[in-house]
Amino acid sequence: MKLRSKLLLGVGILLLLMVVILYFVPVFFAKKDVQETTAQVHELLIKSHLQLVKNQQAWLANLMDKTKQDLNAVLFMLYEQKSLSKNLAFSKDTPATLVWNGLAKIAGYNPDIGFLQAHSPDLGETAVVLPQTATLYPILSSTMQDKDLTKLILTDPNDKNAPPLSFIGTPLPKELQTEKGYTLYALLDPDKVDEELAQTHLELGDALSIEEKRNLLTTSKIAFGDLQQTPLAPYLWAVKIELIQALVPLAAEGFQLKTHSLLVPKGMARLDQVGNGLAILSSDLFRNSPLFDDKLFYETHPPKGENVPTLAAGSALVTDKKNNEAFISSTLLLDSTFLSIGTPVSTLTHELALSANRIVLVQVDEDFWIGFDKNGQPLKKETIQALLSTKFQGKNQGIFNLDKKQFFFTKLADYDDGKLIFYQLHLLSTDGSIIDTLLNLQDKLAEKISSQLAIVSLITMALVLLFIGRISFRIIKPITKLAEATNHVASGRYKEIKLPDMGKRKDEVAILTRSFGEMVKGLADRERIRGVLDKVVSKEVADEILRTQIHLGGEDRIVSMLFGDIRGFTRTTENLAPQKAIGLLNECMTLISRVIEGEGGVIDKYVGDEVMAIYGAPTTHPDHALRAVSSAILILESLKKWNDERVSKGLPSLEMGIGIHSGLVVAGNMGAEDRLNYTVIGANVNLAARLCEAANGNQLLISEATLAEPNVGESFFANELPPIELKGFSEPVQIYEVTGFKWGETS
């Protein structure tokens, strides 16, 4: 059987076998590939999440440190300003009202302060203010029948199902009103206002039903959504502080209503001219008993600082179970009064949830939990309970399922011996949708690929069997030769390439063979040209010449220029034969050139015993100045080693002065149409050359412009020298001597 027939039969059998294989095999491999890809995607998602967890752990640690520092800074300020601190310490001569007022003022210093406690165990006095946990309620006037008294209706913005509350409001005296267009009202308990006062000054009329109260609040202009934001908007926080500072003295001393006895307000309201406003309640804001044992904490954490000798070391975790809140707190001793201020843990949790775009849960002293979703909104109690039902707490990391959703949880941090534990939860459902899609499509994808490949294979088999007999010989032999030639081209062995003689053939194979021969000839010529160019110009300039069309002209570029001149070269070589002098110069310049090119510089030219190099052209380097100065230092260091070797052999040494300047130049191909040179020109080039002339042997001088380039001043030791006058420049030039790298410097 002829080779051609064997080829046809063999190809036919192979193609038929290929059709069968391609119909069944892709199903297996497609599923396998999809499964492997799925596993890789899942692994990448987990790695990405774990990396985010590391970043969040570092961020949380920094946030905790900053919180403690901010609290200590406030206490330090109070310690230093005796006029403030004396009103924060209980004493027989200091009314308790002053202490309450002092705490209210501190609350206005920083929105992050959510807990203030002044406690004197010796005198049995305590004042606690909780500005963060105090709710800001919407409130409105339902009756305006008396200029002194009005009926007010209040509702909880966090619980719309809670029944509205009613109060009797009486405006504060004019001297206590703080803002034009608004009126401050003390909120009094209607049950505490005696019958005579109510009959004389206010006809309350029939009591409104709960539904009527809700309708009134619904139709008011109060923005309930703003009151539910965490944290409050700055203007709402300012309103809250205004109400706190107005309420504190009244809550401490009572409120005199006409000629009757003192009444303790239930809260404070701020109403506009149409009767809409905001209010706070005393029950949310004040405590008369300490939230934690500050004396015990102070004794177990004695002060260590010299600046504030009465500031307790470390921080305390203070819990407020009533409001489901905890505080990171610092304590200062003022006389016999312990003053403590703290930042809410919910504030830290809120910032962490937003930065990570994840759910964050915090376990506080094994008593209660604080949680925020990825949008920074507080988690509802029922949501927290559902998450806790999975019993992830106490574990470092893992995966749990809840309501057909998969979560990846990680313990971020554990503070105060397990009293404060941060957890981060990541919903994998979104990430998992990619994996689910891949798995669902694997069967359809495999079947579709199999069918398409089978059809294509049948068509291909018919075409191949039809034409392979006629073209097999004419194609196979030249193609084989071309394949061998490509290997020689890849390895650069152009002289070993031998292409088949195509005679007078004009088909595609002949054209390909001839074109390949021309290409090989062109590549060989290009390699010869490149070899010559690499020896004449730098690699970057050679690349520019070979890559682009050569033309005269230039462009504005900001670069750094280095001029280096061998000092006393003529004197050193005057007794040497010309060939030895040139050999010495070439050896020195070779050493210098390697350093320059190693730092990304381009050697512009050699002028006798002087070298000029450019950094930042034709290849752009944003750190061109850094590279230039680094090159200069390395040149001087290399010359020193080279000179040491020469001196040890009894040969003369060479010294080089170097000048560097950075600035705007014109860079491009200069010269005539038939002979070009890539270089830079401009006044800044001349300044660099003048700096080189001014430099002594083994001295590096740079301009102020070079020192001002990014990272230069931070990377090198540069000594300021007196300004010098340079030829061609009307004004003295400020120069600096660079003596070495700072990289090895230890702090």
Secondary structure, DSSP 8 states (H G I E B T S, - for coil): --HHHHHHHHHHHHHHHHHHHHHHHHHHHHHHHHHHHHHHHHHHHHHHHHHHHHHHHHHHHHHHHHHHHHHHHHHHHHHH-HHHHGGGS--SSS-HHHHHHHHHHHHTT-TT--EEEEEETTTTEEEEE-TTTS--EEEEEEE---SS-EEEEE--TT-TTS--EEEEEEE--GGG--STT-EEEEEE-TTTS-HHHHHHH----S---HHHHHHHHHTS---HHHHTSSS--HHHHHHHHHHHHHHHHHHHH-EE-TTS-EE--SEEEEE-TTSEEEEEEHHHHEESS-SS-HHHHHHHS----SSSTTB-SS-EEEEEGGGTEEEEEEEEEETTEEEEEEEEHHHHHHHHHHHHTSEEEEEETTTEEEEE-TTS-B--HHHHHHHHTT--TT-SEEEEEETTEEEEEEEEEEETTTTEEEEEEEE-HHHHHHHHHHHHHHHHHHHHHHHHHHHHHHHHHHHHHHHHHHHHHHHHHHHHHHHHHHHHHHHT-GGG------TT--SHHHHHHHHHHHHHHHHHHHHHHHHHHHHHS-HHHHHHHHHS---SEEEEEEEEEEEEEEETHHHHHTTS-HHHHHHHHHHHHHHHHHHHHHTT-EEEEEETTEEEEEESSSS--TTHHHHHHHHHHHHHHHHHHHHHHHHHTT----EEEEEEEEEEEEEEEEEETTEEEEEEESHHHHHHHHHHHH--TTEEEEEHHHHTSTTHHHHEEEEEEEEE--TT-SS-EEEEEEEEESTT---
